[in-house]
């Protein structure tokens, strides 16, 4: 693929000698009393490879009875990845899946032509004070696979490849990198890894992927002598050899990227597609709330409520990110 999804050839911060094409400062969003930091999509960059949505959740601490309640809601045209550093989620979906998510595990839900899911803090966890810290991402599907049947995979921490060298520890969550392959079934070339660096530890980014980025969750890193703190995403120029070095406190990073798609994607609420007509059809189906004969079902075991499309939401335009 040759399409590089940036708003302009320069992007914020330009393209200095450190190889950074785009530097992203995430925006804070409130999702009902819980703050997330959204790095993708950004005004200057819609995607990194096929990654089209990237949210940092927490770190946050909840008192007794507190937690997250994301009611059943729909998706099309993407795969969702939930990866936790602390805490847990109870996942239910319209395929009949009921799965707890714990730190270091991978929840891969392939929406395809349509799926519904909920994410909540379990009743057991709510009985005491608890913490939540993690990353949620969406991966846009190739155009010829946007309407495939939905699917779900869950992999425990010990099923994921771990690579260690020179003060670095990398757990490969999705795809291929550094000669290893994660077990999750993917629809495009991709890599996604949880990387911990000791103070002064170094990490070379894989050079066999078209698009590559880093998100700093903890600590800081140096790239070509320039320092970057936690809460920043850097996207690098294709083809450049990139190595990062952890600062004096070490660092924890999410490395991500892969093959770029054949064109931009339309986004509206939880729907992603190369076609605005598909999104309009999904909107109409969700508003109709026909759980028996329509394209969407509610998750078994969590079907008493759902997130409706409000009048305010309905007035929002379907967004198309521009080509460079």
N, C-alpha and C positions, 0 to 999 in steps of 0.2 A: 504494500500500500504506500501511497505517496502523500496522502492528505495529512497535513500537520495542523491540529486544531488549536491554533492560537488566534487571538483577535488581530494581532499585527505582527510583522516580522520581528519587532523589537521586544514588545512586552514590557511590563514594569521592571525597571532595574537594568534594562538593556541586556547585552550579551557580552559580559566582561571576560577577562582572561581565565576566570574560574570555571568556565563552561556552562554557567547557568543561563538558560534561555528565559525563564520566568520565575520570579520570586512571588509567592502567594502568602498573604497574611490572612488567616481565616477570619470569618465573620461570626460573631456570637449570635446564636438563635435561642429563643426560649420555646420549649415544647411542653408547656403546661407545668411550669414550676421547676423545670430541669433544663439547665443550659447546655447547649452543644456548640462546638466550634466547627464551622463548615468551611472546608478548603476547596471542595469541588461541588458543583461548577462555580467558577469564578469569572468575573467580568473579562479578565484577560486570557482565560484558559478554560475551555469546556471540559476537556478530558486529558488524562495521561494514559496513553494507549487506549484500552477499552474502558478504563475506570472513569465513570461520569459523575459519581457522587462520593464524597468522602467526609464523614462526620466524626469528630472526636467527642465521645460521651464522657463527661466527668474530667478529672476525678471528683467524686461527690460522696458524701456520707449521709445516710438516712437513719433517723431514729426509729424506734419500734413502731410498727404498722406502716412505715413509709416505704416507698418503692416506685417503680415505673409501671404504668398501665397504658400500653399502646393498644387501643381497641382494634378489632379486625378491620383491615383496610386492603385495597387491591393493588396489584402490580401487573404491568405488561412489559414485554420487550427487554427484560434485563434479568440478571442474577444478583441476589443479595448475599453479602458475606458479613457475618457478625463474628468479631474476634475480641475477646475480653482479656484484660490484664488482671482485673479484680472483679469479684461479684459473680452474678449469674442472671440468666434470663430463662423464662419458661416459654418455649416456642410452640405454637399450634398453627396448623395451616389447613387449607381446604382439601389437601390430599389425604388428610387423616393423620398427619404427623403430630406427635406430641413428644417434644424433645427438650431436655434441659441443656443449656449451654454453659460451660464452665471455662475458666481461663486456659488458654492454649489450645482450645478445640476449634474446629471449623464447622460452621453451619452454612451450607451452600444451598440456597433455594432458587431454583431456576423458574422464573415466572413464565417465560414464553408467551403464549397467547392469553394467559390470565391465571392468576392465583390470588388467594386471600390468606392473610396470616395475622396473628397477634403476637405481641411480646410483652410479658409481664414479669414482675418480681413474684416469686412463688410465695405461697402462704407460709411455708416453713421459714423462709429467709426473713419475712416480715416480723417474726417473733422476737427479733433482737436487732441491735444496731448493726448496720452493714454498709459496705462501700461498693461503688460501681465505677469502673474505668475501662474504656475500650474504644474500639473503632468500628463503625459501620460503613460499608461501601456498597455501591451498585456498580455492576459491570454491564455495559451495554452489549447487546448481542449483535452478531453480524446480520446484515439485512436479510439473508436467506434463511435465518434461523429464528427470527423474531416471533414467528407464529408456531413454533414447535410446542409439543406437549410439555406442561410443567413437570418439574421433578424436584427431588430433595435428596441431599447427601449430608451425612454427619460423620466426621472423623475425629477420633480422640487424639490427644496430644502426642501419644507415643507412636501414632501412625505417620506423623509428619517428619520429613527428613531434617536432620540437624547437622549444620556444618560449623566447625570451630577451627580458628586459625588466627595467630597474631593478635590475641586480645579481642577477638570477635566471636560472637555466638549468633548464628542465624538459623531460625526455624522457617522453612519454606512452607507457606500456607497454600498457595495456588501456583500452578504452572511449572516452569522450568527455569533454573538459574544455577550457575556455578557447578554445572555437571549433574545436578540432582533434579528429580521430578516429584512433585506432590501428588497424592493419590486422587485428588478431586477431579472429576470429569469436566473438562473445559470445552468451550465452543470456539475459542480463538487462541492465538499465541499470547501468553500472558506470564507475568511473574509477580508475586506478592510475598513479602517476607517480613518477619518480626526479628529485628537485629538488636542485640545488646553489645555495646562496646565498652571495654575497660578504659580507664583514663589513658589517653594516648593510643588506644587501639585503632586499627585501620580497617577500612572496608573498601575493596574495589567494586564498583557497580558492574553487573554483567554487561558485556559489550556486544552480545548477540541479540539484543532486542532493539527495535526501532525507537521506542519512546521509553524514557526512564525518569523517575522522580524519587524524592525522599521526603518524608514527613517526620519531623523531630517531635517525639512525644515527651522525652525527658532529657535533661542535660543540654549539651551543645556540641557542635562539630565545627571543624575547620576545613575549608576547601580552598586550595591555592592561597593559603595564608589569611583568608577572610573567615571571620567567625559568625556562626548562626546559632541562635538560641532556640529553645523549645517553642512549639507553636508556629513553626514556619514550614512551608512546603517549597521545595526547589524542584524545578523541571529543567533537565539538562539538554544541551544540543545533541541531536543524533550523531552518532559516530565518534564523539570525543571520548577519550579514555578518562574516566573519572574515579578518583579515590578520595574518600573522606576520612578524617582523623578526629577522634573524640577529644573533647576538651578535658580540663583537669578533673571534672567530676564524673567523667564517662558520659555515655549517651544511650538512649533507646530510640530506635528509628523504625519506621515502616518504609520499606523499599518497594516500589511498585512500577508497573509499566507493561509494555508489550506492543503488539502490532496495532497501529492506528486503523480506524475503520475507513470505509470508502466514502464517507461524507459526514456532515453534521447530523445531530439528532434533535428532534423536537422533545421538549419536556413540559409536562403539565402535571402538577401534584406528584403522584407516585407512578406516573406513566411515562415511559420512554419509547420513542419509535422514530424510524426514518420517515414515517408517513403521518401527517396531521389527521388524516381520515381515520386511521386506526385509533388514535387517541380520542377523537370525537365519538367513535363507536363504543369505546370502553367507558367514557363518561356517561353516555346514555344508558348503557347496561347497568352501571353502578347506581345511577339515580333511579332506575326502574325497580331495583331491589327484588328481582325475581329470582329467588334462591333455588327454586325448583327446576325451572326450564331455561333460565338465562345462562350466560357464560360464566358467571361467578357463583361460588358457593361460600357459605360461612364455615369457619373451622368447627368440626365436631368437638364438643366440650367447651366451646366459647362462642356460642351463636345467639346469645341474648341481647347483644348490642353490636354496633359497628360505627365507624366514622362516616357520617353522611357528607355529601357535597352541599355546602351551604350556598346561599345566594351570593355571598361575597366571593366565595371560591369560584362560582360559576361565571362571574364577571372577569376573572383573570384570563388573560390571553395565553394561548399556547406559545411557548418561547422557542425560537430557533436561534441557535448560536451561529454567528457569522463565520464564513470561511476567511482565511487570512487575506 
